[in-house]
Amino acid sequence: MKVVTVLYPGGEAAKTTPELWNCTEHALGLRPMLESTGHTLVSMSDTGAALDRELVDADVMVATPFWPAYITKERIAQSPKLKLLLTAGVGSDHFDLAAAAARKITVAEITGSNVVSVAEHAVMQVLALVRNFIPSYQQVVAGGWDIATLAARSHDLEDKTVGIVGMGRIGQRFAARLKPFDVQVHYYDNRRLTTAEEQVLGARYLSLDALTESSDVISIHAPLTPGTDRLFDRARLARMKRGSYLVNTARGRIVDTMALVDALKSGHLAGYAGDVWYPQPAAADHPWRTMPNHAMTPHLSGTTLEAQKRIAEGVQDCVQRFLAGTPIERDYLIVDGGRVVSPSYSYAYGSG
Ligand code: NAI
């Protein structure tokens, strides 16, 4: 059996940090497990021609959202032995799910593995924007002391309205972590929570349009699907409150690249933060690197060392079960038996 992993390069950090399981060098801890049982592991960071060559006779392919290998329907067609596509993390949009379903290839991800990691990052980025942290930090490093300029864009989060788009595992954890800040939480999801769940989280359900128009801060936590691709397009960004903030730790393509730049340049939005880009890795001249009033990071919120351990253990479990011919954890399945089975994706693919 041949397993191919495409992960981010570990470089010098991999030499000193064995816990960096999500990098090419440490390959999610799969090497000893596979090689001791006569299987083959190819671990690489190439997402182009070298990957094409390795996929031709691969049985299992593991990709990571942090350094995505986009497995298109053409690549699936050129890889006749592929039976399992695994995401080392959460969010399987780098796989063509419809093409995988048509070929009866199983797609799975490590559900829940990094949901706290992302929720914490999103709270941090909301605060970074609302409190005007990045320019304040930059001023300190540059030797300045101009408080008026900084304070003119600094607010309390208390009493603001925070809208959550996508109230799944991360959205709910984000809402729970906001509770002590005494904000009004609104949410939109195409699957409404129960009233008991809404009460526990203190979250009120609104239509997407009502949420867009009423929120001081919006945080996106929905998967990238045909239904969310550029959900925040020019028209939706224009409907957001003037001076509001947008945080996106879900997927870069949910927000229209140039419409966002224009909304920040005109001052309609007061700030944007997140860690997801399209494509990834983001080019050195990606317009989001230089747009005004942003607090972006590279895609790292879900790859803390704690998350990496959970992701590696989950991937090992899936590969072991696949080799043993036993079913993969039900919660992990995105595509199974020729259908999109994950409730978070099936709404958009219509095959749940
Ligand atoms: P989840 O599956 O638990 O929740 C997703 C929620 O989005 C579900 O409640 C679903 O009903 C909802 N949803 C689906 N389509 C929607 C639509 N059109 N409008 C509104 N809501 C919609 O997934 P989880 O664990 O909360 O992760 C969410 C996403 O966050 C992932 O799919 C992934 O893209 C992203 N993510 C990012 C990470 C990072 O490092 N930045 C790490 C982990 C996940």
Boltz pocket constraint, residues with backbone or C-beta under 6 A from the ligand:
constraints:
  - pocket:
      binder: B
      contacts: [[A, 89], [A, 90], [A, 91], [A, 92], [A, 112], [A, 114], [A, 115], [A, 118], [A, 165], [A, 166], [A, 167], [A, 168], [A, 169], [A, 170], [A, 171], [A, 188], [A, 189], [A, 190], [A, 191], [A, 220], [A, 221], [A, 222], [A, 223], [A, 224], [A, 225], [A, 227], [A, 228], [A, 249], [A, 250], [A, 251], [A, 275], [A, 276], [A, 299], [A, 300], [A, 301], [A, 302], [A, 303], [A, 343], [A, 344], [A, 345], [A, 347]]
      max_distance: 6.0
